[in-house]
Structures are given as C-alpha cells and as structure tokens.
Amino acid sequence: MTDQVDRILEQWSTEKPDLDVSPMAVIGRLSRTALAVESRLAATFARYGLDASSFDVLATLLRSGAPYRISPAALARDAMISTSAVAQRLNKLQTRGLVSREANPDDGRGTLVALTDAGKRLIDAALAPHVETERTITAILSDDEQSLLVGLLQRINAAATHGLNESAQRTQVAPANDELSDPK
C-alpha cells in the first residue's frame, strides 16, 4: 500500500540519494496517524461540547476516583501537561461549571481541583463514545498486533523522551558562545 510518505521518501531518494531518510517512514506515518486520530477523536468530543484538552482534564479527575479531587500539580502530572496549561484549562472548565477549585485541607496555601456534578455527568456521557471511537480506529488490528504496537510505541516514546531530556539538559548547562549566538 503506497501512501504520501512513500512519495516523500522517493523524492528525498532522488534529491539526496546519499542520505538515509528511512526514519521518516516511521516518524512521518506516526505524525500523520496522530493527526488523523486526533481529528476522529475531536469529532466525538465536539458532540459533547468538549475538546481534547477539556476531555483530558475531566477524564483525569474522574479516573482519580471519588471524591474526584486532586491538586493542580497532580492533574498536570497525571494529564502529562504543563502547570500553565492546566491553569488555562481549569479557568475554561470552571467558567462552564464543570470543575471547581477548593482550598486544600492538607495545605493551607494550596488548592484542589474538583469535578462538579455537571462535570461528572458530562464526562460520564462522553467517555463510552470516546472509547468506542478508539475501538473503531484500532479494530483493524488483532489483539496480538495491538499488543505489539503498544510495546513498539512505548519504546519509540522512551527514545524520544530520553532524547528530549538530554537535549534540555545540554541546553541548560551549555555555556553561551557569543560568536555563535551573535548574528553579525
């Protein structure tokens, strides 16, 4: 089955025959697949007046278990997003009455984010259709293929994450070189 990525690889082969662009076969397809999956999921979220980030916050609160309250830092960690992104999402969801912020009884300076009754009803309604959309997308693969793909994606994610961590560390500790950074 030939696709757009194959065309791109062929173009690179012609333009840069000495360059091994084979990683593009995997990364290009991962990127295109992620966009296609996000589009399908977005259509499901939209039926409930949600987007991916709002769904993610509400789902994280729901899966945290009763009483459906966690700190913003735990929400950021569990939803794998930055704390500034959490604040923006929470403001939007709080305005809609789907979450509330409460004083943290264990930390006088801290707050807890809580799923409101309206938020719980909404995420309960959206969750099964979301999972069904995911099931529809992955149904093309057998259970064994899905298990294999999960393992492979975990390995790629670990490699990508490890590379990002190393790059960030180098950026933080690398001394400034005025000759390199000066655009003169």
C-alpha positions in Angstrom: 0.0 0.0 0.0 1.7 3.2 -1.2 0.9 6.5 0.6 2.0 10.1 0.8 5.0 9.2 3.0 6.3 6.8 0.3 6.1 9.7 -2.2 8.1 11.9 0.2 10.7 9.2 0.7 11.0 8.8 -3.1 11.5 12.5 -3.5 14.3 12.5 -0.9 15.9 9.5 -2.5 16.1 11.4 -5.8 17.2 14.7 -4.2 19.5 13.3 -1.6 20.5 9.8 -2.6 23.3 9.6 -0.1 21.1 10.5 2.9 19.3 7.6 4.7 15.9 9.1 5.3 14.3 5.7 6.4 13.4 7.1 9.9 11.0 9.4 8.0 9.0 6.3 7.1 8.1 5.7 10.7 8.0 9.3 12.1 6.1 10.6 9.1 3.5 7.9 9.5 3.3 8.4 13.2 2.7 12.1 12.7 0.1 11.6 10.0 -1.6 8.9 12.1 -1.7 11.1 15.2 -3.3 13.9 13.2 -6.0 11.6 11.7 -6.7 10.0 15.1 -6.9 13.5 16.8 -9.4 14.5 14.1 -11.6 11.5 14.7 -11.5 12.0 18.5 -12.2 15.7 18.1 -15.4 14.9 16.3 -16.5 12.7 19.2 -15.6 15.3 21.8 -17.4 18.0 19.8 -20.7 16.1 20.2 -20.4 16.8 23.9 -19.1 20.4 23.7 -15.6 19.3 24.6 -12.2 19.5 23.0 -9.3 17.1 23.7 -7.8 19.2 26.5 -11.1 19.6 28.3 -11.8 15.9 28.0 -8.4 15.1 29.3 -8.8 17.2 32.4 -12.3 15.8 33.2 -11.2 12.2 32.5 -8.2 12.6 34.7 -10.4 13.9 37.5 -12.9 11.0 37.0 -10.2 8.3 37.0 -8.6 9.7 40.1 -11.6 8.2 41.9 -14.1 9.6 44.5 -14.2 12.3 45.7 -12.8 13.3 42.2 -10.4 16.0 43.6 -6.7 16.4 43.1 -4.1 19.2 43.2 -3.3 21.1 40.1 0.2 19.7 40.2 -1.1 16.1 40.3 -3.5 17.0 37.5 -0.6 18.3 35.4 1.4 15.2 36.1 -1.4 12.7 35.5 -2.6 14.5 32.4 1.0 14.9 31.2 0.7 18.7 30.6 2.4 21.8 32.0 1.1 23.5 35.0 0.4 26.7 33.0 -1.6 24.6 30.5 -3.6 23.2 33.5 -4.4 26.7 34.7 -5.8 27.7 31.3 -7.9 24.6 31.0 -9.2 24.9 34.5 -10.3 28.5 34.0 -12.3 27.5 31.0 -13.8 24.5 32.7 -14.6 26.4 35.8 -16.4 29.1 33.8 -18.6 26.3 32.4 -19.3 24.9 35.9 -17.6 21.6 35.1 -14.8 21.9 37.8 -14.3 23.9 40.9 -11.3 24.9 42.9 -11.3 24.3 46.7 -8.9 25.0 49.5 -6.7 22.1 50.2 -7.3 21.0 53.8 -3.8 19.5 53.9 -2.0 22.6 52.6 -3.3 26.0 53.6 -1.7 27.6 50.6 -2.8 25.0 48.1 -6.0 24.3 46.2 -7.7 21.2 44.9 -9.5 20.8 41.6 -12.8 19.1 42.0 -15.1 17.6 39.4 -18.6 19.2 39.8 -21.8 17.1 39.4 -22.2 18.7 36.0 -18.7 17.8 35.0 -19.1 14.3 36.2 -22.3 13.9 34.2 -20.6 15.3 31.1 -17.5 13.1 31.3 -19.7 10.0 32.1 -21.7 10.7 28.9 -18.6 11.3 26.7 -16.4 8.5 28.0 -18.0 5.5 26.4 -18.4 7.1 22.9 -14.7 8.2 23.1 -13.6 4.7 23.9 -15.8 3.4 21.1 -14.2 5.8 18.6 -10.8 4.5 19.7 -12.0 0.9 19.4 -13.3 1.6 15.8 -9.9 3.0 14.9 -7.9 0.2 16.4 -10.2 -2.6 15.3 -8.2 -3.1 12.1 -5.5 -4.7 14.3 -5.8 -8.1 16.0 -5.3 -8.2 19.8 -1.7 -9.5 19.2 -1.0 -6.7 16.7 -2.3 -4.1 19.2 -0.1 -5.5 21.9 2.9 -5.5 19.6 2.1 -1.9 18.6 1.7 -0.8 22.2 5.2 -2.2 23.0 6.8 -0.6 19.9 5.2 2.8 20.6 6.4 2.6 24.2 9.9 2.1 23.0 9.7 4.9 20.5 8.2 7.2 23.1 11.0 6.3 25.6 13.6 7.1 22.9 12.0 10.4 22.0 11.5 11.4 25.6 15.1 10.4 26.5 16.4 12.5 23.6 14.4 15.5 24.7 15.6 15.2 28.3 19.2 15.1 27.1 18.7 18.0 24.8 17.1 20.1 27.5 20.0 19.3 29.9 22.6 20.2 27.3 20.7 23.5 26.6 20.6 24.3 30.3 24.2 23.6 31.1 25.9 24.7 27.8 27.8 27.9 28.2 26.8 30.7 25.8 29.1 31.2 22.9 28.8 34.8 21.8 30.4 34.1 18.5 27.8 31.5 17.7 24.8 33.5 19.0 25.8 36.8 17.6 24.0 37.2 14.2 26.6 39.8 12.8 
